[in-house]
Amino acid sequence: MEVILGLLNFVLFITFIVGLVKPSLILRWSSKPTRLKVFGYWILSIIVISILSFMVIDTEPSIEDEIKKEVAKPSIEDEVINSLSENEKIELFNLILKAQDRAANEAKIAVPDDYKWEERVDVERELQSKYELEVYKKQSWWIEIYEDVKIANKIRNNISKIGVTSGWLD
């Protein structure tokens, strides 16, 4: 019904514009068509359509609104991050940095040739995943996220973002 009322409003607007240009095209029944009469009829019809829309359009929340409310609930990552104190966030940030540094150093030892940087990056990524998993397993929230590495990585990303924006790198 909203679509029909919207289309009707659109048609009325077009007829209003045409009536302002040439009133005799719109007010065929009037002996003296004027722009003021076109404006008056347009205002009257807008008022009638507004009253109809208030009577017809449903104001109760739809299923789509309920779904949007469900989606708006905080994710498990957000819940975990919000449950951590500032010191716990800093400690986790530092542990993640140490795991990444350790992986980079060990990858450099494993692949010392700088020209094989792609191989070094692959080794570093594998080691980084391994060391970060060790960090995750020591955290109190590891069980809360059902030992899901993807969620843990999202938490890591959020903590890293918080750490960098808060200046914890010093």
C-alpha positions, 0 to 999 in steps of 0.5 A: 500500500505504501508503494501505491501511495508513493506512486500516487504522490509522484504522479501528483507532483508531475501533474503539479509541475505540468499544471504550473506550466500549462494549467489548461492541460490539468484543469480541463473542467475549469472555465478559467484554469489558473496556476493558483487553482492547480496549486490549491488542488495539489495541496488538497490532494497531498493532504488527502493522501497524507491522511490516507497514509496515516490510516493505512500504513502499519506502524507496528515493527515488522519482522525485518525490524526484529531481525535488525535488532537481532543483528545489532546485538554485540558479537562474541568478540565485542563481548570478550573485548569489553569484558577485559580490563585495560591492563588485560588488553595491554598485556594481550597486545604485548603478548601478541606483539611478542609472538609476532616478533618471535615468528619473524626472528625464527623465520629469518633464521630458518630462511636467511636468504633475503632473496627468498622473501616469499618463502620467509613470509610463508614460514613467518605466517605459519610460526605466527599462527602457531605462537598466537594460538599458544597465546590464545590458549592461555587466555581466560576467554579461550573457552568462551569462544569455543576455542574458535581460532577465527574468533580469536583472530578477530579479537587479536585484530581488535586488540591490535587496533586498540593498541595502536590507536592508544599508543601502546607500542612504546 
